[in-house]
Amino acid sequence: MPLFEYRCRSCDARFEALVRGAAPDKAEVNCEACDSAEVERLMSAPAAPARGTLLPLAGGCPPPQAGPCGTGCCRLPG
């Protein structure tokens, strides 16, 4: 489910809201602090992958020269 950031135009509070089944700019979102419906959606920075994690590769496991890929790696003994 998409998580979006909003700012209340009434009290200037910033908060996040899960938006289900509606376009984020058309969703009925109320401020968590003052319950106002006068909110604007903010541009969010994308989250970066956690440090040390590998993104899934198209071919499955990374090449042997990359070293072990972590728990459950296909090259680690069972």
Residue, then its C-alpha position, 0 to 999 in steps of 0.5 A: m500500500p502506498l505511503f504518502e507524506y502530507r502537510c496540513r495547511s491549517c496547523d502546519a503539521r507533517f504526517e504520513a498516510l496510507v492511501r488505499g484505492a484512490a489517487p493520492d491527490k484525490a484521497e480524502v486525508n485528514c490531518e492527524a493533529c487537528d483533523s482538518a481536511e486542508v492538506e497537501r501532498l508533499m514530494s517524498a524522497p525515495a528510500a535507498p536500499a539498506r546498506g549491505t543488501l543486494l538487489p535481486l538479480a535477474g539471473g538469481c544468485p550473484p556471480p561467485q566473485a561477488g562473495p557470499c550474498g547473505t542468509g539463504c544464499c544459493r552458494l552457501p552450504g545448506 
